Amino acid sequence: MFMIAQQEGPNSGQAWKTRRRRAGIAAFLVGLVATLAFFAFFPGLPHVIDWGAILVSLAVGGLARWGCQSWITGRAKEKAERM
């Protein structure tokens, strides 16, 4: 009976939101693991993971997630403007 109009464009749809969320999770994990590996294996640092290293790793992971999602959103807006 009722038809729901779907928006056209790269920002519409559940698939785009899912890809953005998965990319954010992957970026967070990469940032977290890379920072922990830096603190664990970089020469000259004590090879101990303490609370400071964990907090910095979480912050770097959050920053990586934010940057990745911002980049994806910006690319989608650029693509929508070109169309």
PDB file with one MODEL, atoms N, CA, C and O in Angstrom:
MODEL        1
ATOM      1  N   MET A   1       0.806  -1.185   0.000  1.00  0.00           N
ATOM      2  CA  MET A   1       0.000   0.000   0.000  1.00  0.00           C
ATOM      3  C   MET A   1       0.855   1.258   0.000  1.00  0.00           C
ATOM      4  O   MET A   1       0.748   2.103  -0.889  1.00  0.00           O
ATOM      5  N   PHE A   2       1.692   1.361   0.999  1.00  0.00           N
ATOM      6  CA  PHE A   2       2.534   2.542   1.095  1.00  0.00           C
ATOM      7  C   PHE A   2       3.924   2.211   0.576  1.00  0.00           C
ATOM      8  O   PHE A   2       4.487   1.161   0.885  1.00  0.00           O
ATOM      9  N   MET A   3       4.448   3.098  -0.193  1.00  0.00           N
ATOM     10  CA  MET A   3       5.804   2.904  -0.693  1.00  0.00           C
ATOM     11  C   MET A   3       6.708   3.938  -0.030  1.00  0.00           C
ATOM     12  O   MET A   3       6.367   5.117   0.067  1.00  0.00           O
ATOM     13  N   ILE A   4       7.823   3.487   0.406  1.00  0.00           N
ATOM     14  CA  ILE A   4       8.783   4.376   1.045  1.00  0.00           C
ATOM     15  C   ILE A   4       9.840   4.739   0.022  1.00  0.00           C
ATOM     16  O   ILE A   4      10.485   3.864  -0.555  1.00  0.00           O
ATOM     17  N   ALA A   5      10.015   6.015  -0.197  1.00  0.00           N
ATOM     18  CA  ALA A   5      11.030   6.471  -1.150  1.00  0.00           C
ATOM     19  C   ALA A   5      12.399   6.356  -0.504  1.00  0.00           C
ATOM     20  O   ALA A   5      12.619   6.834   0.609  1.00  0.00           O
ATOM     21  N   GLN A   6      13.300   5.726  -1.205  1.00  0.00           N
ATOM     22  CA  GLN A   6      14.654   5.603  -0.703  1.00  0.00           C
ATOM     23  C   GLN A   6      15.509   6.705  -1.297  1.00  0.00           C
ATOM     24  O   GLN A   6      15.371   7.062  -2.467  1.00  0.00           O
ATOM     25  N   GLN A   7      16.381   7.229  -0.479  1.00  0.00           N
ATOM     26  CA  GLN A   7      17.272   8.282  -0.950  1.00  0.00           C
ATOM     27  C   GLN A   7      18.330   7.689  -1.858  1.00  0.00           C
ATOM     28  O   GLN A   7      18.803   6.572  -1.645  1.00  0.00           O
ATOM     29  N   GLU A   8      18.687   8.443  -2.858  1.00  0.00           N
ATOM     30  CA  GLU A   8      19.762   8.028  -3.745  1.00  0.00           C
ATOM     31  C   GLU A   8      21.051   8.670  -3.275  1.00  0.00           C
ATOM     32  O   GLU A   8      21.034   9.764  -2.712  1.00  0.00           O
ATOM     33  N   GLY A   9      22.144   8.014  -3.497  1.00  0.00           N
ATOM     34  CA  GLY A   9      23.439   8.584  -3.159  1.00  0.00           C
ATOM     35  C   GLY A   9      24.263   7.632  -2.331  1.00  0.00           C
ATOM     36  O   GLY A   9      23.762   6.622  -1.837  1.00  0.00           O
ATOM     37  N   PRO A  10      25.539   7.962  -2.180  1.00  0.00           N
ATOM     38  CA  PRO A  10      26.439   7.052  -1.468  1.00  0.00           C
ATOM     39  C   PRO A  10      26.217   7.036   0.040  1.00  0.00           C
ATOM     40  O   PRO A  10      26.618   6.081   0.705  1.00  0.00           O
ATOM     41  N   ASN A  11      25.591   8.067   0.592  1.00  0.00           N
ATOM     42  CA  ASN A  11      25.404   8.120   2.042  1.00  0.00           C
ATOM     43  C   ASN A  11      24.148   7.405   2.493  1.00  0.00           C
ATOM     44  O   ASN A  11      23.930   7.255   3.695  1.00  0.00           O
ATOM     45  N   SER A  12      23.319   6.962   1.568  1.00  0.00           N
ATOM     46  CA  SER A  12      22.069   6.336   1.950  1.00  0.00           C
ATOM     47  C   SER A  12      22.251   4.824   2.052  1.00  0.00           C
ATOM     48  O   SER A  12      23.102   4.224   1.395  1.00  0.00           O
ATOM     49  N   GLY A  13      21.437   4.256   2.879  1.00  0.00           N
ATOM     50  CA  GLY A  13      21.422   2.803   2.945  1.00  0.00           C
ATOM     51  C   GLY A  13      22.207   2.230   4.103  1.00  0.00           C
ATOM     52  O   GLY A  13      23.171   2.810   4.601  1.00  0.00           O
ATOM     53  N   GLN A  14      21.750   1.082   4.497  1.00  0.00           N
ATOM     54  CA  GLN A  14      22.384   0.369   5.605  1.00  0.00           C
ATOM     55  C   GLN A  14      23.747  -0.187   5.217  1.00  0.00           C
ATOM     56  O   GLN A  14      24.630  -0.305   6.066  1.00  0.00           O
ATOM     57  N   ALA A  15      23.927  -0.528   3.949  1.00  0.00           N
ATOM     58  CA  ALA A  15      25.203  -1.108   3.520  1.00  0.00           C
ATOM     59  C   ALA A  15      26.341  -0.117   3.706  1.00  0.00           C
ATOM     60  O   ALA A  15      27.427  -0.493   4.147  1.00  0.00           O
ATOM     61  N   TRP A  16      26.099   1.149   3.373  1.00  0.00           N
ATOM     62  CA  TRP A  16      27.141   2.164   3.526  1.00  0.00           C
ATOM     63  C   TRP A  16      27.485   2.357   5.000  1.00  0.00           C
ATOM     64  O   TRP A  16      28.657   2.483   5.357  1.00  0.00           O
ATOM     65  N   LYS A  17      26.473   2.380   5.846  1.00  0.00           N
ATOM     66  CA  LYS A  17      26.711   2.546   7.283  1.00  0.00           C
ATOM     67  C   LYS A  17      27.481   1.358   7.849  1.00  0.00           C
ATOM     68  O   LYS A  17      28.340   1.520   8.716  1.00  0.00           O
ATOM     69  N   THR A  18      27.169   0.171   7.357  1.00  0.00           N
ATOM     70  CA  THR A  18      27.870  -1.032   7.812  1.00  0.00           C
ATOM     71  C   THR A  18      29.333  -0.994   7.393  1.00  0.00           C
ATOM     72  O   THR A  18      30.217  -1.301   8.192  1.00  0.00           O
ATOM     73  N   ARG A  19      29.594  -0.618   6.136  1.00  0.00           N
ATOM     74  CA  ARG A  19      30.986  -0.522   5.670  1.00  0.00           C
ATOM     75  C   ARG A  19      31.753   0.529   6.465  1.00  0.00           C
ATOM     76  O   ARG A  19      32.915   0.315   6.812  1.00  0.00           O
ATOM     77  N   ARG A  20      31.119   1.653   6.754  1.00  0.00           N
ATOM     78  CA  ARG A  20      31.768   2.720   7.526  1.00  0.00           C
ATOM     79  C   ARG A  20      32.086   2.239   8.942  1.00  0.00           C
ATOM     80  O   ARG A  20      33.164   2.511   9.469  1.00  0.00           O
ATOM     81  N   ARG A  21      31.143   1.524   9.550  1.00  0.00           N
ATOM     82  CA  ARG A  21      31.359   1.018  10.910  1.00  0.00           C
ATOM     83  C   ARG A  21      32.476  -0.021  10.937  1.00  0.00           C
ATOM     84  O   ARG A  21      33.326   0.003  11.828  1.00  0.00           O
ATOM     85  N   ARG A  22      32.477  -0.940   9.955  1.00  0.00           N
ATOM     86  CA  ARG A  22      33.528  -1.963   9.901  1.00  0.00           C
ATOM     87  C   ARG A  22      34.896  -1.347   9.661  1.00  0.00           C
ATOM     88  O   ARG A  22      35.887  -1.782  10.249  1.00  0.00           O
ATOM     89  N   ALA A  23      34.955  -0.343   8.805  1.00  0.00           N
ATOM     90  CA  ALA A  23      36.232   0.333   8.565  1.00  0.00           C
ATOM     91  C   ALA A  23      36.710   1.032   9.828  1.00  0.00           C
ATOM     92  O   ALA A  23      37.906   1.040  10.117  1.00  0.00           O
ATOM     93  N   GLY A  24      35.788   1.617  10.580  1.00  0.00           N
ATOM     94  CA  GLY A  24      36.153   2.263  11.838  1.00  0.00           C
ATOM     95  C   GLY A  24      36.679   1.273  12.859  1.00  0.00           C
ATOM     96  O   GLY A  24      37.648   1.559  13.561  1.00  0.00           O
ATOM     97  N   ILE A  25      36.056   0.125  12.946  1.00  0.00           N
ATOM     98  CA  ILE A  25      36.513  -0.912  13.876  1.00  0.00           C
ATOM     99  C   ILE A  25      37.899  -1.405  13.474  1.00  0.00           C
ATOM    100  O   ILE A  25      38.777  -1.571  14.321  1.00  0.00           O
ATOM    101  N   ALA A  26      38.088  -1.638  12.176  1.00  0.00           N
ATOM    102  CA  ALA A  26      39.394  -2.103  11.700  1.00  0.00           C
ATOM    103  C   ALA A  26      40.477  -1.057  11.969  1.00  0.00           C
ATOM    104  O   ALA A  26      41.581  -1.406  12.386  1.00  0.00           O
ATOM    105  N   ALA A  27      40.174   0.213  11.737  1.00  0.00           N
ATOM    106  CA  ALA A  27      41.148   1.284  11.989  1.00  0.00           C
ATOM    107  C   ALA A  27      41.486   1.364  13.475  1.00  0.00           C
ATOM    108  O   ALA A  27      42.646   1.559  13.838  1.00  0.00           O
ATOM    109  N   PHE A  28      40.481   1.215  14.333  1.00  0.00           N
ATOM    110  CA  PHE A  28      40.724   1.237  15.773  1.00  0.00           C
ATOM    111  C   PHE A  28      41.660   0.103  16.181  1.00  0.00           C
ATOM    112  O   PHE A  28      42.615   0.316  16.929  1.00  0.00           O
ATOM    113  N   LEU A  29      41.385  -1.090  15.690  1.00  0.00           N
ATOM    114  CA  LEU A  29      42.210  -2.245  16.056  1.00  0.00           C
ATOM    115  C   LEU A  29      43.642  -2.113  15.525  1.00  0.00           C
ATOM    116  O   LEU A  29      44.598  -2.462  16.217  1.00  0.00           O
ATOM    117  N   VAL A  30      43.783  -1.615  14.308  1.00  0.00           N
ATOM    118  CA  VAL A  30      45.128  -1.416  13.743  1.00  0.00           C
ATOM    119  C   VAL A  30      45.899  -0.391  14.567  1.00  0.00           C
ATOM    120  O   VAL A  30      47.066  -0.609  14.891  1.00  0.00           O
ATOM    121  N   GLY A  31      45.256   0.724  14.907  1.00  0.00           N
ATOM    122  CA  GLY A  31      45.918   1.744  15.728  1.00  0.00           C
ATOM    123  C   GLY A  31      46.293   1.222  17.099  1.00  0.00           C
ATOM    124  O   GLY A  31      47.386   1.492  17.597  1.00  0.00           O
ATOM    125  N   LEU A  32      45.392   0.478  17.705  1.00  0.00           N
ATOM    126  CA  LEU A  32      45.636  -0.083  19.033  1.00  0.00           C
ATOM    127  C   LEU A  32      46.806  -1.059  19.017  1.00  0.00           C
ATOM    128  O   LEU A  32      47.726  -0.951  19.829  1.00  0.00           O
ATOM    129  N   VAL A  33      46.766  -2.014  18.087  1.00  0.00           N
ATOM    130  CA  VAL A  33      47.809  -3.043  18.025  1.00  0.00           C
ATOM    131  C   VAL A  33      49.157  -2.434  17.627  1.00  0.00           C
ATOM    132  O   VAL A  33      50.191  -2.808  18.182  1.00  0.00           O
ATOM    133  N   ALA A  34      49.152  -1.514  16.684  1.00  0.00           N
ATOM    134  CA  ALA A  34      50.405  -0.885  16.256  1.00  0.00           C
ATOM    135  C   ALA A  34      51.055  -0.119  17.404  1.00  0.00           C
ATOM    136  O   ALA A  34      52.272  -0.172  17.578  1.00  0.00           O
ATOM    137  N   THR A  35      50.252   0.585  18.176  1.00  0.00           N
ATOM    138  CA  THR A  35      50.812   1.344  19.294  1.00  0.00           C
ATOM    139  C   THR A  35      51.309   0.415  20.401  1.00  0.00           C
ATOM    140  O   THR A  35      52.368   0.653  20.982  1.00  0.00           O
ATOM    141  N   LEU A  36      50.563  -0.625  20.690  1.00  0.00           N
ATOM    142  CA  LEU A  36      51.032  -1.589  21.694  1.00  0.00           C
ATOM    143  C   LEU A  36      52.321  -2.274  21.230  1.00  0.00           C
ATOM    144  O   LEU A  36      53.231  -2.502  22.027  1.00  0.00           O
ATOM    145  N   ALA A  37      52.391  -2.597  19.946  1.00  0.00           N
ATOM    146  CA  ALA A  37      53.618  -3.217  19.418  1.00  0.00           C
ATOM    147  C   ALA A  37      54.781  -2.240  19.501  1.00  0.00           C
ATOM    148  O   ALA A  37      55.906  -2.646  19.791  1.00  0.00           O
ATOM    149  N   PHE A  38      54.529  -0.971  19.253  1.00  0.00           N
ATOM    150  CA  PHE A  38      55.582   0.039  19.376  1.00  0.00           C
ATOM    151  C   PHE A  38      56.129   0.070  20.795  1.00  0.00           C
ATOM    152  O   PHE A  38      57.342   0.054  21.003  1.00  0.00           O
ATOM    153  N   PHE A  39      55.223   0.116  21.773  1.00  0.00           N
ATOM    154  CA  PHE A  39      55.672   0.161  23.170  1.00  0.00           C
ATOM    155  C   PHE A  39      56.335  -1.147  23.597  1.00  0.00           C
ATOM    156  O   PHE A  39      57.198  -1.140  24.474  1.00  0.00           O
ATOM    157  N   ALA A  40      55.952  -2.242  23.003  1.00  0.00           N
ATOM    158  CA  ALA A  40      56.507  -3.537  23.423  1.00  0.00           C
ATOM    159  C   ALA A  40      57.857  -3.839  22.786  1.00  0.00           C
ATOM    160  O   ALA A  40      58.707  -4.469  23.415  1.00  0.00           O
ATOM    161  N   PHE A  41      58.071  -3.398  21.539  1.00  0.00           N
ATOM    162  CA  PHE A  41      59.246  -3.857  20.809  1.00  0.00           C
ATOM    163  C   PHE A  41      60.221  -2.767  20.391  1.00  0.00           C
ATOM    164  O   PHE A  41      61.300  -3.091  19.896  1.00  0.00           O
ATOM    165  N   PHE A  42      59.892  -1.489  20.566  1.00  0.00           N
ATOM    166  CA  PHE A  42      60.793  -0.431  20.119  1.00  0.00           C
ATOM    167  C   PHE A  42      62.055  -0.420  20.976  1.00  0.00           C
ATOM    168  O   PHE A  42      61.970  -0.414  22.204  1.00  0.00           O
ATOM    169  N   PRO A  43      63.228  -0.419  20.335  1.00  0.00           N
ATOM    170  CA  PRO A  43      64.482  -0.430  21.105  1.00  0.00           C
ATOM    171  C   PRO A  43      64.626   0.833  21.961  1.00  0.00           C
ATOM    172  O   PRO A  43      64.310   1.939  21.524  1.00  0.00           O
ATOM    173  N   GLY A  44      65.093   0.646  23.146  1.00  0.00           N
ATOM    174  CA  GLY A  44      65.321   1.769  24.044  1.00  0.00           C
ATOM    175  C   GLY A  44      64.197   1.994  25.036  1.00  0.00           C
ATOM    176  O   GLY A  44      64.392   2.663  26.051  1.00  0.00           O
ATOM    177  N   LEU A  45      63.031   1.450  24.760  1.00  0.00           N
ATOM    178  CA  LEU A  45      61.922   1.571  25.696  1.00  0.00           C
ATOM    179  C   LEU A  45      61.906   0.344  26.593  1.00  0.00           C
ATOM    180  O   LEU A  45      62.305  -0.742  26.173  1.00  0.00           O
ATOM    181  N   PRO A  46      61.449   0.511  27.818  1.00  0.00           N
ATOM    182  CA  PRO A  46      61.282  -0.691  28.637  1.00  0.00           C
ATOM    183  C   PRO A  46      60.211  -1.574  28.001  1.00  0.00           C
ATOM    184  O   PRO A  46      59.142  -1.088  27.631  1.00  0.00           O
ATOM    185  N   HIS A  47      60.492  -2.847  27.877  1.00  0.00           N
ATOM    186  CA  HIS A  47      59.579  -3.755  27.188  1.00  0.00           C
ATOM    187  C   HIS A  47      58.484  -4.234  28.136  1.00  0.00           C
ATOM    188  O   HIS A  47      58.318  -5.428  28.388  1.00  0.00           O
ATOM    189  N   VAL A  48      57.752  -3.262  28.645  1.00  0.00           N
ATOM    190  CA  VAL A  48      56.675  -3.541  29.578  1.00  0.00           C
ATOM    191  C   VAL A  48      55.454  -2.755  29.121  1.00  0.00           C
ATOM    192  O   VAL A  48      55.547  -1.563  28.828  1.00  0.00           O
ATOM    193  N   ILE A  49      54.345  -3.407  29.065  1.00  0.00           N
ATOM    194  CA  ILE A  49      53.092  -2.721  28.749  1.00  0.00           C
ATOM    195  C   ILE A  49      52.464  -2.323  30.084  1.00  0.00           C
ATOM    196  O   ILE A  49      51.992  -3.176  30.835  1.00  0.00           O
ATOM    197  N   ASP A  50      52.462  -1.034  30.369  1.00  0.00           N
ATOM    198  CA  ASP A  50      51.867  -0.541  31.600  1.00  0.00           C
ATOM    199  C   ASP A  50      50.558   0.183  31.267  1.00  0.00           C
ATOM    200  O   ASP A  50      50.133   0.210  30.111  1.00  0.00           O
ATOM    201  N   TRP A  51      49.921   0.770  32.292  1.00  0.00           N
ATOM    202  CA  TRP A  51      48.642   1.444  32.079  1.00  0.00           C
ATOM    203  C   TRP A  51      48.780   2.646  31.166  1.00  0.00           C
ATOM    204  O   TRP A  51      47.860   2.954  30.409  1.00  0.00           O
ATOM    205  N   GLY A  52      49.901   3.323  31.222  1.00  0.00           N
ATOM    206  CA  GLY A  52      50.117   4.458  30.333  1.00  0.00           C
ATOM    207  C   GLY A  52      50.133   4.028  28.875  1.00  0.00           C
ATOM    208  O   GLY A  52      49.536   4.688  28.025  1.00  0.00           O
ATOM    209  N   ALA A  53      50.812   2.929  28.582  1.00  0.00           N
ATOM    210  CA  ALA A  53      50.858   2.418  27.214  1.00  0.00           C
ATOM    211  C   ALA A  53      49.479   1.975  26.744  1.00  0.00           C
ATOM    212  O   ALA A  53      49.118   2.168  25.583  1.00  0.00           O
ATOM    213  N   ILE A  54      48.723   1.390  27.639  1.00  0.00           N
ATOM    214  CA  ILE A  54      47.374   0.950  27.275  1.00  0.00           C
ATOM    215  C   ILE A  54      46.489   2.149  26.982  1.00  0.00           C
ATOM    216  O   ILE A  54      45.752   2.141  25.996  1.00  0.00           O
ATOM    217  N   LEU A  55      46.546   3.184  27.821  1.00  0.00           N
ATOM    218  CA  LEU A  55      45.725   4.375  27.601  1.00  0.00           C
ATOM    219  C   LEU A  55      46.116   5.105  26.319  1.00  0.00           C
ATOM    220  O   LEU A  55      45.252   5.565  25.573  1.00  0.00           O
ATOM    221  N   VAL A  56      47.412   5.211  26.068  1.00  0.00           N
ATOM    222  CA  VAL A  56      47.866   5.847  24.831  1.00  0.00           C
ATOM    223  C   VAL A  56      47.429   5.022  23.627  1.00  0.00           C
ATOM    224  O   VAL A  56      47.026   5.586  22.610  1.00  0.00           O
ATOM    225  N   SER A  57      47.499   3.716  23.723  1.00  0.00           N
ATOM    226  CA  SER A  57      47.071   2.851  22.624  1.00  0.00           C
ATOM    227  C   SER A  57      45.579   3.003  22.353  1.00  0.00           C
ATOM    228  O   SER A  57      45.159   3.038  21.196  1.00  0.00           O
ATOM    229  N   LEU A  58      44.780   3.093  23.404  1.00  0.00           N
ATOM    230  CA  LEU A  58      43.347   3.322  23.216  1.00  0.00           C
ATOM    231  C   LEU A  58      43.083   4.674  22.570  1.00  0.00           C
ATOM    232  O   LEU A  58      42.212   4.794  21.709  1.00  0.00           O
ATOM    233  N   ALA A  59      43.833   5.692  22.984  1.00  0.00           N
ATOM    234  CA  ALA A  59      43.667   7.017  22.392  1.00  0.00           C
ATOM    235  C   ALA A  59      44.065   7.019  20.915  1.00  0.00           C
ATOM    236  O   ALA A  59      43.369   7.610  20.089  1.00  0.00           O
ATOM    237  N   VAL A  60      45.167   6.370  20.579  1.00  0.00           N
ATOM    238  CA  VAL A  60      45.605   6.292  19.178  1.00  0.00           C
ATOM    239  C   VAL A  60      44.594   5.494  18.356  1.00  0.00           C
ATOM    240  O   VAL A  60      44.304   5.857  17.216  1.00  0.00           O
ATOM    241  N   GLY A  61      44.061   4.426  18.912  1.00  0.00           N
ATOM    242  CA  GLY A  61      43.029   3.655  18.220  1.00  0.00           C
ATOM    243  C   GLY A  61      41.782   4.485  17.964  1.00  0.00           C
ATOM    244  O   GLY A  61      41.201   4.421  16.881  1.00  0.00           O
ATOM    245  N   GLY A  62      41.371   5.260  18.954  1.00  0.00           N
ATOM    246  CA  GLY A  62      40.215   6.148  18.783  1.00  0.00           C
ATOM    247  C   GLY A  62      40.468   7.220  17.746  1.00  0.00           C
ATOM    248  O   GLY A  62      39.585   7.553  16.956  1.00  0.00           O
ATOM    249  N   LEU A  63      41.672   7.760  17.748  1.00  0.00           N
ATOM    250  CA  LEU A  63      42.039   8.769  16.753  1.00  0.00           C
ATOM    251  C   LEU A  63      42.065   8.166  15.352  1.00  0.00           C
ATOM    252  O   LEU A  63      41.625   8.803  14.395  1.00  0.00           O
ATOM    253  N   ALA A  64      42.574   6.953  15.225  1.00  0.00           N
ATOM    254  CA  ALA A  64      42.594   6.275  13.932  1.00  0.00           C
ATOM    255  C   ALA A  64      41.170   6.001  13.445  1.00  0.00           C
ATOM    256  O   ALA A  64      40.880   6.158  12.259  1.00  0.00           O
ATOM    257  N   ARG A  65      40.293   5.600  14.342  1.00  0.00           N
ATOM    258  CA  ARG A  65      38.896   5.349  13.979  1.00  0.00           C
ATOM    259  C   ARG A  65      38.230   6.628  13.504  1.00  0.00           C
ATOM    260  O   ARG A  65      37.559   6.639  12.472  1.00  0.00           O
ATOM    261  N   TRP A  66      38.413   7.692  14.246  1.00  0.00           N
ATOM    262  CA  TRP A  66      37.826   8.976  13.879  1.00  0.00           C
ATOM    263  C   TRP A  66      38.341   9.442  12.517  1.00  0.00           C
ATOM    264  O   TRP A  66      37.567   9.897  11.675  1.00  0.00           O
ATOM    265  N   GLY A  67      39.642   9.326  12.312  1.00  0.00           N
ATOM    266  CA  GLY A  67      40.221   9.744  11.047  1.00  0.00           C
ATOM    267  C   GLY A  67      39.714   8.924   9.876  1.00  0.00           C
ATOM    268  O   GLY A  67      39.423   9.468   8.811  1.00  0.00           O
ATOM    269  N   CYS A  68      39.608   7.630  10.067  1.00  0.00           N
ATOM    270  CA  CYS A  68      39.128   6.748   9.002  1.00  0.00           C
ATOM    271  C   CYS A  68      37.677   7.055   8.651  1.00  0.00           C
ATOM    272  O   CYS A  68      37.334   7.160   7.474  1.00  0.00           O
ATOM    273  N   GLN A  69      36.834   7.198   9.651  1.00  0.00           N
ATOM    274  CA  GLN A  69      35.430   7.480   9.378  1.00  0.00           C
ATOM    275  C   GLN A  69      35.242   8.864   8.769  1.00  0.00           C
ATOM    276  O   GLN A  69      34.372   9.048   7.917  1.00  0.00           O
ATOM    277  N   SER A  70      36.042   9.836   9.189  1.00  0.00           N
ATOM    278  CA  SER A  70      35.968  11.168   8.584  1.00  0.00           C
ATOM    279  C   SER A  70      36.389  11.115   7.123  1.00  0.00           C
ATOM    280  O   SER A  70      35.773  11.756   6.271  1.00  0.00           O
ATOM    281  N   TRP A  71      37.432  10.356   6.836  1.00  0.00           N
ATOM    282  CA  TRP A  71      37.914  10.233   5.465  1.00  0.00           C
ATOM    283  C   TRP A  71      36.857   9.566   4.587  1.00  0.00           C
ATOM    284  O   TRP A  71      36.611  10.012   3.466  1.00  0.00           O
ATOM    285  N   ILE A  72      36.232   8.502   5.091  1.00  0.00           N
ATOM    286  CA  ILE A  72      35.208   7.804   4.320  1.00  0.00           C
ATOM    287  C   ILE A  72      34.017   8.716   4.061  1.00  0.00           C
ATOM    288  O   ILE A  72      33.490   8.739   2.948  1.00  0.00           O
ATOM    289  N   THR A  73      33.586   9.466   5.064  1.00  0.00           N
ATOM    290  CA  THR A  73      32.463  10.375   4.898  1.00  0.00           C
ATOM    291  C   THR A  73      32.799  11.481   3.909  1.00  0.00           C
ATOM    292  O   THR A  73      31.964  11.842   3.079  1.00  0.00           O
ATOM    293  N   GLY A  74      34.004  12.020   3.986  1.00  0.00           N
ATOM    294  CA  GLY A  74      34.430  13.059   3.049  1.00  0.00           C
ATOM    295  C   GLY A  74      34.472  12.564   1.620  1.00  0.00           C
ATOM    296  O   GLY A  74      34.053  13.267   0.700  1.00  0.00           O
ATOM    297  N   ARG A  75      34.981  11.347   1.429  1.00  0.00           N
ATOM    298  CA  ARG A  75      35.024  10.772   0.085  1.00  0.00           C
ATOM    299  C   ARG A  75      33.612  10.562  -0.465  1.00  0.00           C
ATOM    300  O   ARG A  75      33.365  10.770  -1.653  1.00  0.00           O
ATOM    301  N   ALA A  76      32.693  10.153   0.401  1.00  0.00           N
ATOM    302  CA  ALA A  76      31.318   9.941  -0.046  1.00  0.00           C
ATOM    303  C   ALA A  76      30.666  11.267  -0.436  1.00  0.00           C
ATOM    304  O   ALA A  76      29.911  11.330  -1.406  1.00  0.00           O
ATOM    305  N   LYS A  77      30.960  12.323   0.322  1.00  0.00           N
ATOM    306  CA  LYS A  77      30.403  13.643  -0.014  1.00  0.00           C
ATOM    307  C   LYS A  77      30.974  14.157  -1.325  1.00  0.00           C
ATOM    308  O   LYS A  77      30.252  14.739  -2.136  1.00  0.00           O
ATOM    309  N   GLU A  78      32.278  13.943  -1.536  1.00  0.00           N
ATOM    310  CA  GLU A  78      32.888  14.349  -2.798  1.00  0.00           C
ATOM    311  C   GLU A  78      32.256  13.609  -3.968  1.00  0.00           C
ATOM    312  O   GLU A  78      31.995  14.199  -5.016  1.00  0.00           O
ATOM    313  N   LYS A  79      32.017  12.338  -3.787  1.00  0.00           N
ATOM    314  CA  LYS A  79      31.419  11.533  -4.841  1.00  0.00           C
ATOM    315  C   LYS A  79      29.987  11.998  -5.123  1.00  0.00           C
ATOM    316  O   LYS A  79      29.560  12.045  -6.276  1.00  0.00           O
ATOM    317  N   ALA A  80      29.253  12.340  -4.062  1.00  0.00           N
ATOM    318  CA  ALA A  80      27.869  12.805  -4.233  1.00  0.00           C
ATOM    319  C   ALA A  80      27.831  14.162  -4.953  1.00  0.00           C
ATOM    320  O   ALA A  80      26.920  14.421  -5.740  1.00  0.00           O
ATOM    321  N   GLU A  81      28.820  15.025  -4.683  1.00  0.00           N
ATOM    322  CA  GLU A  81      28.862  16.331  -5.334  1.00  0.00           C
ATOM    323  C   GLU A  81      29.172  16.215  -6.811  1.00  0.00           C
ATOM    324  O   GLU A  81      28.687  17.015  -7.611  1.00  0.00           O
ATOM    325  N   ARG A  82      29.983  15.218  -7.188  1.00  0.00           N
ATOM    326  CA  ARG A  82      30.338  15.027  -8.588  1.00  0.00           C
ATOM    327  C   ARG A  82      29.159  14.516  -9.409  1.00  0.00           C
ATOM    328  O   ARG A  82      29.112  14.721 -10.621  1.00  0.00           O
ATOM    329  N   MET A  83      28.227  13.866  -8.770  1.00  0.00           N
ATOM    330  CA  MET A  83      27.090  13.289  -9.493  1.00  0.00           C
ATOM    331  C   MET A  83      26.016  14.313  -9.760  1.00  0.00           C
ATOM    332  O   MET A  83      24.991  13.990 -10.360  1.00  0.00           O
TER     333      MET A  83
ENDMDL
END
